[in-house]
Amino acid sequence: MTRRVVVTGLGVVAPNANGVSDFELALRKGRSGIRFVEKLKELKFGCQVGGLPEGVDALAESLFEEDELLAMNQGHRFGCVAAVEAWTDAGLERPARDDDRVDWDTGAVLGTGIGGMDTIGEKVIPLTDAGKVRRLGSTAVEQVMASGISARVSGLLALGNQVTTNSSACSTGNEAVIEGAYRIREGRAERMLCGGTEGGSHYVWAGFDAMRVMARKWNDEPEKASRPMSASAAGFVPGAGAGVLLLESEESALARGARIYAEVKGGYLNCGGHRQGGSMTAPNPESVVRCIQGALADADVAPEQIDALNGHLTATGADPRELASWAKALGRAPAEMPCITATKSLIGHTLGAAGAIECVATVLMLSRGFLQPAVNCEDLHPEIEPFAPAISPALKEVPDLQIMLKAGFGFGDVNSCVVFEKWNPTG
C-alpha cells in the first residue's frame, strides 16, 4: 500500500524565534539567534557563543500544568512546545487530561541526539555522589531516558499508534520525518508527529569543545560565528531547540479540510560503514551520493527537477566535500546547481534537533515561495567558489519553487535526505 503523505502542521522552538510565524519572519530577515553565553566563558570553553532559544519557559507555563512542567527537563519543554504547536497548527484539538479516549491512528517519532545529559549533569550525578538519591524525585528516569520526549508527547496528546524516539546524531530529525512518512505511506498510521529536540547545556556541548570542532574565533561577534560555506568558518556553533512536523495521509487531510503545507515526496537513509574516507566523525562521500540519489529514486524525482536544497553545511571543513557530493549526486556542474542555502547560519547546529528545525524551515520556504539568505558566507571557501551562482546572500522570492531537498549527515557516518514538494492535489 502506497499513499501520499502531506505536512499539515508545523511547530518550532529555535534560537532565533519561537513559533512558526516568527520563525518564518526570522528566516526572511536573516535574523541570527547566536549569542554570547556567559556560562561558557566561566567554564573556559574555547567556543563561548551558542544558539539558545529564549522565552520558552513562559510558553511552556501557558501550555502545561504545574505537575507536567515539573516532569520536563529543557529538551522535553522544547519538544513538547513544538509538538503542541504542530498539533494545533494542523487544526487538531488537544484532548483534555480527563478524556480517556486514545487516538489509535496517530503516533510520533520524536528524536534526540544527546537526550537528558543536562539532567544527568545537573541533578543525577551530583545528588547520587552526595548520597542524596532520594532527592532525585520520581521523574528523574523519564527525564534522562532518550524516549522520554516521545513518551511525554504521547501522554499530552493521547497518541495510540507507534510512539518512539530515534537517535542518529545530526541525522536524527530528518530520519524521524522519513520514518513517520514511511509508516503513513504503508497504511500503518494516518498521522505522525515527527521531529527532534535538544536541550542547550554546557554538559551537552563540552565534548565537542574538547574536540575543537566548535567555533572559537568569533566570541566577540556572535552573529558572525556560524559561517557555513565560508573561507573563514572556524567550526560549528552549538545550538538547541526543537522542530516538529505533523505528517498526515492525503486522504485524512482532505477529509477534514486541513491546510496542506507540502508533500513529503520521499526520502532515504544509509550509512557509509566508516570506509572510503568515512569515520565516526566524517561521512563516506560515496554514501552521501547514494543517499541523495536514493531519496530521488524513492520520490520518483529527476535531478533536474530540484529547485533548491537546504544542506547539512555545518561551517566545518566538511562543507566543501558536502557540496562536491551534492554536485556528483545531481549530475550538475557547480555553476549549474540548484539554489543552495543553510539554516545553520542563523541558528547554529542544534544536533539532534537540527534536521527537524531545518525541515520546518524548508517546508516554510517551499510553501511560501522564498529562500532565506545564506548569511556569513560573503567570503566563500575557495573550493566552494565555483558554486557561487547558486548561493544568494540576500532573501530570494521564488514563487514557483516546487521541489526542495533537506539532508543531514551525522556522527557515525549516517546519512539522511528528504524530498519535499509543493502540494499539488492532482499528483
C-alpha positions as CSV (number, residue, x, y, z in Angstrom):
1,M,0.0,0.0,0.0
2,T,1.4,3.4,-1.0
3,R,-0.3,6.6,0.0
4,R,0.7,10.3,-0.4
5,V,2.0,11.9,2.7
6,V,1.5,15.6,3.4
7,V,2.5,18.1,6.0
8,T,-0.4,19.7,7.8
9,G,1.2,21.2,10.9
10,L,4.5,22.8,12.0
11,G,5.9,23.7,15.3
12,V,9.3,25.2,16.2
13,V,11.4,26.4,19.1
14,A,14.6,27.9,17.7
15,P,17.4,30.2,18.8
16,N,16.2,33.0,16.5
17,A,12.4,32.6,17.1
18,N,9.7,30.6,18.7
19,G,6.6,29.7,16.7
20,V,6.1,29.2,13.0
21,S,5.1,32.8,12.2
22,D,8.0,34.4,14.0
23,F,10.4,31.8,12.6
24,E,9.4,32.5,9.1
25,L,10.0,36.2,9.6
26,A,13.4,35.4,11.2
27,L,14.3,33.3,8.1
28,R,13.2,36.1,5.7
29,K,15.2,38.7,7.6
30,G,18.2,36.5,8.0
31,R,18.0,37.1,11.8
32,S,20.6,35.3,13.8
33,G,19.9,33.6,17.1
34,I,23.6,33.2,18.1
35,R,24.6,35.0,21.3
36,F,27.4,35.2,23.7
37,V,27.0,32.6,26.5
38,E,28.5,33.8,29.8
39,K,28.5,30.3,31.3
40,L,30.8,29.0,28.6
41,K,33.3,31.8,29.4
42,E,33.1,30.9,33.1
43,L,33.9,27.3,32.2
44,K,36.8,28.3,29.9
45,F,35.3,26.8,26.8
46,G,37.1,27.8,23.6
47,C,33.7,28.5,22.0
48,Q,31.8,31.0,24.1
49,V,28.8,31.5,21.8
50,G,25.7,29.4,21.2
51,G,22.1,29.3,19.9
52,L,19.8,29.1,22.9
53,P,16.0,29.7,22.5
54,E,14.6,32.4,24.7
55,G,11.2,32.8,26.4
56,V,10.4,29.1,26.2
57,D,9.6,28.7,29.9
58,A,6.8,31.2,29.7
59,L,5.4,29.4,26.6
60,A,5.5,26.1,28.4
61,E,3.8,27.6,31.5
62,S,1.0,28.8,29.3
63,L,0.5,25.3,27.8
64,F,1.1,22.8,30.6
65,E,0.0,22.2,34.1
66,E,2.4,22.5,37.1
67,D,2.9,18.8,37.6
68,E,3.6,18.4,33.9
69,L,6.2,21.1,33.9
70,L,8.0,19.6,36.9
71,A,8.5,16.4,35.0
72,M,10.1,18.1,32.0
73,N,13.7,19.0,31.5
74,Q,14.7,21.6,29.0
75,G,14.7,19.2,26.0
76,H,11.3,18.0,26.9
77,R,10.0,21.5,27.2
78,F,11.3,22.5,23.8
79,G,9.9,19.3,22.2
80,C,6.5,19.5,23.9
81,V,6.0,23.2,23.0
82,A,6.9,22.4,19.3
83,A,4.7,19.3,19.2
84,V,1.7,21.0,20.6
85,E,2.1,23.9,18.2
86,A,2.4,21.5,15.3
87,W,-0.8,19.7,16.5
88,T,-2.9,22.9,16.9
89,D,-1.4,24.4,13.7
90,A,-2.8,21.3,11.9
91,G,-6.3,22.2,13.2
92,L,-6.4,19.4,15.8
93,E,-7.7,19.8,19.3
94,R,-5.7,19.0,22.4
95,P,-7.5,16.3,24.4
96,A,-8.5,17.1,28.0
97,R,-6.4,15.3,30.6
98,D,-9.6,13.5,31.9
99,D,-10.6,12.4,28.5
100,D,-10.0,8.6,28.4
101,R,-10.1,8.2,24.6
102,V,-7.0,7.2,22.7
103,D,-6.1,8.3,19.2
104,W,-5.1,4.9,17.7
105,D,-4.4,6.4,14.3
106,T,-1.8,8.9,15.4
107,G,1.8,8.3,16.6
108,A,5.1,10.0,16.9
109,V,8.8,9.7,16.0
110,L,10.5,12.4,18.1
111,G,14.2,12.1,18.3
112,T,17.2,13.5,20.2
113,G,20.9,13.3,19.7
114,I,22.1,13.6,23.3
115,G,19.0,13.3,25.4
116,G,18.9,14.1,29.1
117,M,22.6,15.0,29.5
118,D,21.7,18.2,31.2
119,T,19.6,16.4,33.8
120,I,22.4,13.9,34.4
121,G,25.0,16.6,34.8
122,E,23.0,19.0,36.9
123,K,21.0,16.5,39.0
124,V,21.6,12.8,38.8
125,I,25.4,12.7,39.3
126,P,25.7,15.4,42.0
127,L,22.9,14.1,44.1
128,T,23.9,10.5,43.7
129,D,27.6,11.2,44.5
130,A,26.4,13.2,47.6
131,G,24.4,10.2,48.9
132,K,21.1,12.1,48.3
133,V,19.4,9.7,45.9
134,R,16.0,10.3,47.5
135,R,16.2,13.9,46.4
136,L,16.2,12.9,42.7
137,G,12.4,12.6,42.8
138,S,10.1,10.4,40.8
139,T,10.7,11.9,37.4
140,A,14.4,11.6,37.1
141,V,14.3,8.4,35.0
142,E,11.8,9.8,32.5
143,Q,13.8,13.0,32.0
144,V,17.0,11.0,31.5
145,M,15.8,8.3,29.2
146,A,16.0,9.1,25.5
147,S,12.4,8.0,24.8
148,G,11.2,10.5,27.4
149,I,10.3,13.1,24.8
150,S,8.1,10.9,22.7
151,A,6.5,9.3,25.7
152,R,5.7,12.8,27.2
153,V,4.1,13.9,24.0
154,S,2.1,10.7,23.7
155,G,0.6,11.5,27.1
156,L,-0.2,15.1,26.3
157,L,-2.0,14.2,23.1
158,A,-3.3,10.6,23.8
159,L,-1.4,9.1,20.9
160,G,-2.0,5.4,20.4
161,N,-0.1,4.4,17.3
162,Q,3.7,3.8,17.2
163,V,5.4,6.2,19.6
164,T,9.2,6.0,19.6
165,T,12.4,8.1,19.9
166,N,15.1,7.8,17.3
167,S,18.7,8.9,17.7
168,S,21.2,9.2,14.8
169,A,23.3,12.2,15.7
170,C,22.8,15.1,13.3
171,S,20.7,13.0,11.0
172,T,18.0,12.4,13.7
173,G,15.4,15.0,12.7
174,N,15.4,14.1,9.0
175,E,15.3,10.4,9.9
176,A,12.2,10.9,12.1
177,V,10.4,12.6,9.2
178,I,11.3,9.7,6.9
179,E,10.3,7.0,9.3
180,G,7.0,8.7,10.0
181,A,6.3,9.2,6.3
182,Y,7.0,5.5,5.6
183,R,4.5,4.5,8.3
184,I,1.8,6.6,6.8
185,R,2.6,5.6,3.3
186,E,2.3,1.9,4.2
187,G,-1.2,2.5,5.8
188,R,0.0,1.8,9.4
189,A,-1.0,5.3,10.6
190,E,-3.0,8.3,9.5
191,R,-0.9,10.9,11.3
192,M,2.6,11.1,12.8
193,L,4.2,13.8,14.8
194,C,7.9,13.8,13.6
195,G,10.9,15.8,14.5
196,G,13.6,16.2,17.1
197,T,14.6,18.2,20.2
198,E,17.8,19.0,22.0
199,G,18.4,20.9,25.2
200,G,21.1,23.5,25.5
201,S,23.7,22.8,28.2
202,H,27.4,23.0,28.7
203,Y,27.3,19.4,29.6
204,V,26.0,18.6,26.1
205,W,28.5,20.9,24.4
206,A,31.7,20.1,26.4
207,G,32.8,17.1,24.4
208,F,32.5,19.0,21.1
209,D,34.5,21.8,22.5
210,A,37.2,19.4,23.6
211,M,37.3,18.0,20.0
212,R,37.9,21.6,18.8
213,V,35.2,21.4,16.3
214,M,33.2,24.4,17.6
215,A,33.8,28.0,16.5
216,R,36.4,29.7,18.7
217,K,37.3,32.8,16.7
218,W,34.1,34.8,16.8
219,N,33.3,35.0,20.5
220,D,33.3,38.8,20.3
221,E,30.9,38.8,17.2
222,P,28.4,36.0,17.9
223,E,26.1,36.7,14.9
224,K,29.1,36.2,12.6
225,A,30.2,32.9,14.2
226,S,28.1,30.4,12.3
227,R,29.6,30.5,8.8
228,P,28.6,27.6,6.5
229,M,30.4,27.6,3.2
230,S,32.8,30.4,4.3
231,A,36.5,30.6,3.9
232,S,36.7,32.0,7.5
233,A,34.5,29.3,9.0
234,A,36.0,28.2,12.3
235,G,33.8,25.3,13.3
236,F,30.1,24.9,14.2
237,V,28.2,26.9,16.7
238,P,26.3,24.8,19.2
239,G,22.5,25.3,19.4
240,A,19.4,24.0,21.0
241,G,15.7,23.8,20.2
242,A,13.0,21.6,18.6
243,G,11.2,21.2,15.4
244,V,8.1,19.1,14.8
245,L,6.1,18.3,11.6
246,L,2.6,16.8,11.7
247,L,2.6,14.4,8.8
248,E,-0.7,13.0,7.5
249,S,-2.1,10.8,4.8
250,E,-3.6,12.9,2.0
251,E,-6.9,11.2,2.4
252,S,-7.1,12.2,6.1
253,A,-6.1,15.7,5.4
254,L,-8.6,16.2,2.6
255,A,-11.4,14.6,4.6
256,R,-11.1,17.1,7.4
257,G,-10.3,20.1,5.2
258,A,-6.8,20.6,6.6
259,R,-4.4,23.2,5.3
260,I,-1.6,21.4,3.5
261,Y,1.9,23.0,3.5
262,A,3.7,20.5,1.3
263,E,4.1,16.8,0.4
264,V,6.8,14.5,1.7
265,K,7.6,13.0,-1.7
266,G,10.3,10.6,-0.5
267,G,13.4,10.0,1.5
268,Y,16.4,7.7,2.1
269,L,18.7,6.7,4.9
270,N,22.1,4.9,4.8
271,C,25.5,4.6,6.4
272,G,29.0,4.8,4.9
273,G,30.3,1.9,7.0
274,H,33.3,4.0,8.2
275,R,35.0,3.2,4.9
276,Q,36.2,5.1,1.9
277,G,37.0,8.2,3.9
278,G,34.1,7.8,6.3
279,S,34.6,7.5,10.0
280,M,32.8,8.2,13.3
281,T,33.1,11.9,12.6
282,A,33.2,12.2,8.8
283,P,30.8,10.9,6.1
284,N,31.9,8.5,3.4
285,P,31.4,10.7,0.3
286,E,30.1,7.8,-1.8
287,S,27.4,7.1,0.8
288,V,26.3,10.7,0.7
289,V,25.9,10.5,-3.0
290,R,24.0,7.2,-2.7
291,C,21.8,8.7,0.0
292,I,20.8,11.7,-2.1
293,Q,20.2,9.6,-5.2
294,G,18.2,7.1,-3.1
295,A,15.9,9.8,-1.9
296,L,15.3,11.0,-5.5
297,A,14.6,7.4,-6.6
298,D,12.2,6.9,-3.7
299,A,10.4,10.2,-4.6
300,D,10.5,9.4,-8.4
301,V,12.0,12.8,-9.0
302,A,14.7,13.6,-11.5
303,P,17.8,15.6,-10.5
304,E,17.0,18.3,-12.9
305,Q,13.6,18.9,-11.1
306,I,15.3,20.0,-7.9
307,D,14.8,23.8,-7.4
308,A,16.7,24.2,-4.1
309,L,18.5,22.4,-1.3
310,N,18.9,23.1,2.3
311,G,22.2,21.4,3.1
312,H,23.7,20.0,6.2
313,L,26.5,22.6,5.9
314,T,27.9,22.9,9.5
315,A,30.6,25.6,8.9
316,T,33.4,23.0,9.2
317,G,35.9,21.6,6.8
318,A,33.2,19.1,5.7
319,D,31.3,21.8,3.8
320,P,33.4,21.7,0.5
321,R,33.2,17.9,0.5
322,E,29.4,18.0,1.0
323,L,28.8,20.4,-1.9
324,A,31.1,18.2,-4.1
325,S,28.9,15.2,-3.2
326,W,25.7,17.2,-4.0
327,A,27.1,18.1,-7.4
328,K,28.0,14.5,-8.1
329,A,24.7,13.1,-6.9
330,L,22.7,15.6,-9.0
331,G,24.9,15.3,-12.0
332,R,25.4,19.0,-12.3
333,A,28.4,21.2,-12.6
334,P,28.9,23.6,-9.7
335,A,27.7,26.7,-11.7
336,E,24.5,24.8,-12.7
337,M,23.4,23.7,-9.2
338,P,20.0,24.5,-7.8
339,C,19.8,27.2,-5.2
340,I,21.7,26.3,-2.0
341,T,21.0,27.7,1.5
342,A,22.0,26.8,5.0
343,T,19.7,27.3,8.0
344,K,22.6,26.7,10.4
345,S,24.0,30.1,9.6
346,L,21.1,31.6,11.6
347,I,20.6,29.0,14.4
348,G,23.9,27.1,14.7
349,H,24.0,23.4,14.9
350,T,21.2,22.1,17.1
351,L,22.4,18.5,17.0
352,G,19.5,16.0,17.3
353,A,17.1,18.9,16.6
354,A,19.0,20.2,13.5
355,G,17.2,18.2,10.8
356,A,13.8,18.8,12.3
357,I,14.1,22.6,12.7
358,E,15.7,22.8,9.2
359,C,12.9,20.6,7.8
360,V,10.4,23.2,9.2
361,A,12.4,25.9,7.6
362,T,12.5,24.0,4.3
363,V,8.7,23.5,4.3
364,L,8.1,27.1,5.1
365,M,10.4,28.2,2.2
366,L,8.7,25.8,-0.2
367,S,5.2,26.6,0.8
368,R,5.7,30.4,1.0
369,G,7.9,30.7,-2.1
370,F,11.1,32.2,-0.8
371,L,14.7,31.2,0.1
372,Q,16.4,32.5,3.2
373,P,19.6,34.5,2.8
374,A,22.8,32.4,3.0
375,V,24.4,34.7,5.6
376,N,28.0,34.9,6.7
377,C,29.5,33.4,3.5
378,E,30.4,36.6,1.7
379,D,33.9,35.0,1.6
380,L,33.2,31.7,0.1
381,H,35.6,28.9,0.7
382,P,37.9,28.5,-2.4
383,E,36.6,25.1,-3.2
384,I,33.0,26.4,-2.9
385,E,33.6,29.5,-5.1
386,P,32.5,27.6,-8.3
387,F,29.1,27.2,-6.6
388,A,28.7,30.9,-6.2
389,P,25.9,31.3,-8.8
390,A,23.7,29.0,-6.6
391,I,24.3,30.8,-3.3
392,S,22.5,34.1,-2.5
393,P,23.5,36.2,0.5
394,A,20.1,38.0,0.2
395,L,16.5,36.9,0.5
396,K,15.1,35.4,-2.7
397,E,11.4,35.4,-3.6
398,V,10.8,32.3,-5.6
399,P,7.1,31.9,-6.1
400,D,7.4,29.0,-8.5
401,L,9.6,26.9,-6.1
402,Q,8.4,23.3,-6.5
403,I,10.9,20.8,-5.0
404,M,13.4,21.1,-2.2
405,L,15.8,18.7,-0.6
406,K,16.8,18.6,3.0
407,A,19.8,16.5,4.1
408,G,21.6,15.6,7.3
409,F,25.0,13.8,7.6
410,G,25.7,12.8,11.2
411,F,28.4,11.4,13.5
412,G,28.6,7.7,12.9
413,D,28.7,8.2,9.1
414,V,24.9,8.1,8.9
415,N,23.0,10.0,6.2
416,S,19.5,11.2,5.5
417,C,17.8,13.1,2.7
418,V,14.2,14.2,2.5
419,V,12.4,15.3,-0.7
420,F,9.6,17.9,-0.2
421,E,7.4,19.0,-3.0
422,K,4.8,21.8,-3.1
423,W,1.5,20.0,-2.8
424,N,-0.5,19.5,-5.9
425,P,-3.9,17.9,-5.4
426,T,-3.8,16.3,-8.9
427,G,-0.5,14.5,-8.2
